[in-house]
Amino acid sequence: MLNHACLRGMNTRESFEAVCGLIDASEVEFDLLLATGDLAQDGSAEAYRYLADAFNCYRFSTCWIPGNHDHYETMKQHFRAERVVPSKHVVSDHWQIVMLNSTLPDMTHGHISASQLDFLDQALQSCPDKHALVCLHHQARAAGSFWIDDKGLKNDEELRQRLSQHTHLRGVLWGHVHQESQRNIGDVKWMSTPSSCIQFKPGNEEFAIDDRPPGYRRLDLHTDGCIESSVYRLSISQLERLV
């Protein structure tokens, strides 16, 4: 997030700001922004202060979790803006959102700790009458590319087993894979979100960059438990200005 920091030729601050511009240009009245990790490549205080200021400019709040590139303690110290909320369990009239930390210090792959699994159960059990969306950084289901799945969530089966015990679960959302995916299994929608910088090419056994632009995923959570979701991306001309 430093001014001139680039990832594979793309200025990450400029791409983040361009994606924020997409949100600004939308006529939708958003209620909440979910930041699902890898928010700062260098994990610096400067980056998190910049992000806190950026998120605080919106009329709605931001909930956040760390990714494997983040420095969690630095995030907690500097994510103190009014609209950047520390809560990992957000409850509304019809919905609840649980934000899980899947990171391990100095590791690329993820793991949901016993304490986080207990927190998940306690949160969902506390509001059995509300539909539930669970968010984490690492993929809760395999992306289908060996190189990124090897760096994924090591106890994904254990997480899915815990989640299966909660019949009011309606969605699971993650980042990490830098690509969009969506799969309905029973009453649950499993989703990955695109990155605000480079995208990883789906289905590749080896690392490869996709030519799709940065973007974000919008979620519409309906009172009956239905989730409508779409991905919005920068235009090709906007992408060309970033590289």
Buried (B, 14 or more C-beta within 10 A) or exposed (E): BBEEBBBEEBBBBBBBBBBBEBBEEEEEEEEBBBBBBBBBBBBBBBBBBBBBEBBBEBEEBBBBBBBBBBBBEBBEEBBEBEBBBEEBBBBEEEBBBBBBBBBBEEEBBBBBBEEBBEBBBEBBEEBEEBBBBBBBBBBBBEBBBEEBBEBBBBBBEBBBEBBEEBEBBBBBBBBBBBBBBBEEEEEBBBBBBBBBBBBBBBEBEEEEBBEBBBBBBBBEBEEEBEBEBEBBBBEEEBBEEBE
